[in-house]
Amino acid sequence: MNLFYSIQTALGNLRANKLRSLLTMLGVIIGVGAVIVMVAIVQGASARVTDEFKQLGSSLIIIYYQQDMKDAKATTRRLDGMKLSDVKAMEEQCDRIKDVSAEMPIGNDTKVRCAEIETTANPNGVQPAYERLRKVVLARGRFINDADMNTWAHVCVVGDKVAKELFKQSDPLGQVVTVNGLSLTVVGVVAKKGRSMEGDADKALYIPLATVQKRILGKELVGVIWAEAKDPTQLEPAMDQVWQFWMRRYDNLPGFHVDSQENILNSINKILAVFGIILGSIAGLALLVGGIGIMNIMLVSVTERTREVGIRKAIGAKRRDILTQFLIESAVLSGSGGLIGIALGAAVAYTIGYITQFVPSLVSPGGQKGIAIYLPVGFSIGAFLFSASIGIFFGIYPAIRAARLDPIQALRHE
């Protein structure tokens, strides 16, 4: 009995019992479909997060100070935060890093006014190097420069959404906005970017760091320091050098954190992987139930077709022929369920991606809307092969039972 004829016979048996076959395949369909949806969403999220971090650069080093409450109780030493003088000293003493930019957020959803129009923005005090380090793209005008820093200039660069809400169709350049009582002249507008993990980039408002420190805060504090390793392949040594600098400068005071974009990306991908494993385990239970269902229906099929097995053996069919026939039928049953599950899962996943395009808050830095969906072709092929193997595994016992039937007793079966 050749393989093609066996598959043809198996499909014929499925068509003869359509409802029973569909109900049998249901567990496999649900299991494979759930896995496909999970993989498409998790892979899409991973691809989008990776793309976001690539836009920012993987060789960026992030330095910030946040004292742990346990450490705060254990020591009497206190530090309000990092200072601009610390940033300058780090630039001079750490030869493994190049461009450095300190950042000092003023507060999210801060009120910004121009004439009678008011909106909210996320103002940040930054240095000139921030533009290159954080991949800020300007639509018009210029960014903060050294002259602005030296003179504590009353200037700012606004995000795309802030510009549209405050100035409508008029040219923002040269217009004056008020932030925390301070009048600032708009010298640049950032190109539309969309939302990221850090929030809505189009609501950003950049002010010279010196201006924020001298005219708004009254302190030379900085919240976050961004630095770039001279050699991307030597990122870890550069981070170690920065860490040693802060430990020497503040006598091993706890609370300093030195991390990289790459490490954060790896951590996020690990979380997504764990999330995927949990969902995959749940979907695996559905596949297990589906496999048990296939074994059950194949045992019923062996009982129903006992006389048929006896006739085949009487005309010369060998045990391996009967075994192969029932294994192929089991594999076709589960494989068909797998194909339906893949199609259904892909349809559900891409429908989710399409519907979420209309959710305003789900916008990526590249302007893409909705939940990212990515389904590798190789994984779909693997899901089909796995579903077919489920049928073979759970069909082994029924197939062996059919192959071992005595032909004389089988022919007497009613």
Secondary structure, 3 states (H helix, E strand, C coil): CCHHHHHHHHHHHHHHCHHHHHHHHHHHHHHHHHHHHHHHHHHHHHHHHHHHHHHHCCCEEEEEECCCHHHHHHCCCCCCCEEHHHHHHHHHHCCCEEEEEEEEECCCCEEEEECCEEEEEEEEEECCCHHHHCCCCEEEECCCCHHHHHCCCCEEEECHHHHHHHHCCCCCCCCEEEECCEEEEEEEEECCCCEECCEEHHHEEEEEHHHHHHHHHCCCEECEEEEEECCHHHHHHHHHHHHHHHHHHCCCCCCEEEEEHHHHHHHHHHHHHHHHHHHHHHHHHHHHHHHHHHHHHHHHHHHHCHHHHHHHHHCCCCHHHHHHHHHHHHHHHHHHHHHHHHHHHHHHHHHHHHHHHHCCCCECCCCCECCCCCCCHHHHHHHHHHHHHHHHHHHHHHHHHHHCCCHHHHHHCC
